Amino acid sequence: MLSRPVTDLASARALFAEGLALAQTQGLSLRPPPPEPTTCCGRGCNGCVWEGWYAAVAYWRDEALERLGVGR
């Protein structure tokens, strides 16, 4: 699952849970996942806070894969 694209909030939460659990089984630590946005107005703005958050999620995933030694 760590290599699957994140397309929504549920898949991001599942990614975090899986990555953190895998790290724990390997005795490793990962940085905390990015916090979910709380300031979205829901109007679909260009540059929405969710777009930035999904970019941060992708970065977190890439760092986790590297730290865990898992191929994408």
Phi and psi in degrees as a GROMACS rama.xvg file:
@    title "Ramachandran Plot"
@    xaxis  label "Phi"
@    yaxis  label "Psi"
@TYPE xy
-58.5595  -26.3734  LEU-2
-91.4507  -8.91841  SER-3
-73.0328  147.91  ARG-4
-68.6604  148.426  PRO-5
-92.6222  121.526  VAL-6
-118.01  -11.2037  THR-7
-159.56  176.873  ASP-8
-62.1857  -41.5566  LEU-9
-62.959  -41.9689  ALA-10
-69.9205  -31.2902  SER-11
-67.0359  -45.1597  ALA-12
-62.4289  -39.639  ARG-13
-64.8254  -39.3418  ALA-14
-60.1293  -47.6897  LEU-15
-60.5751  -46.6446  PHE-16
-61.1957  -44.8463  ALA-17
-66.8651  -44.8324  GLU-18
-62.4099  -45.2481  GLY-19
-66.7551  -38.1973  LEU-20
-66.6941  -42.1582  ALA-21
-63.7181  -41.3216  LEU-22
-61.5558  -42.4582  ALA-23
-62.3638  -41.4401  GLN-24
-65.6696  -25.9766  THR-25
-92.8786  -0.0547122  GLN-26
72.1519  26.0002  GLY-27
-109.96  164.998  LEU-28
-122.619  147.319  SER-29
-117.807  155.699  LEU-30
-67.3479  156.243  ARG-31
-62.0712  145.054  PRO-32
-62.7289  155.818  PRO-33
-65.0612  141.351  PRO-34
-69.547  146.003  PRO-35
-68.1209  142.952  GLU-36
-62.0588  149.016  PRO-37
-125.948  3.09231  THR-38
-114.182  14.3843  THR-39
-68.8775  135.069  CYS-40
-91.5562  -11.6319  CYS-41
81.5731  10.1147  GLY-42
-95.8896  4.26236  ARG-43
69.4561  38.3168  GLY-44
-59.656  147.562  CYS-45
-69.0497  124.803  ASN-46
83.3629  29.5575  GLY-47
-54.7975  148.796  CYS-48
-58.2208  -28.6573  VAL-49
-68.9301  -33.3  TRP-50
-62.3674  -44.9271  GLU-51
-64.0274  -37.8255  GLY-52
-66.0306  -43.6823  TRP-53
-63.1353  -34.3734  TYR-54
-65.1275  -40.9502  ALA-55
-65.9192  -36.2498  ALA-56
-63.1758  -44.4394  VAL-57
-61.9504  -39.6107  ALA-58
-65.3141  -43.4712  TYR-59
-59.7162  -45.155  TRP-60
-60.0783  -46.4274  ARG-61
-61.3911  -41.9822  ASP-62
-64.6256  -41.0032  GLU-63
-64.0208  -44.4426  ALA-64
-60.1728  -42.2469  LEU-65
-65.2964  -46.2394  GLU-66
-63.892  -37.7972  ARG-67
-83.393  -10.8655  LEU-68
70.3946  32.5008  GLY-69
-104.042  132.628  VAL-70
-73.8306  152.033  GLY-71
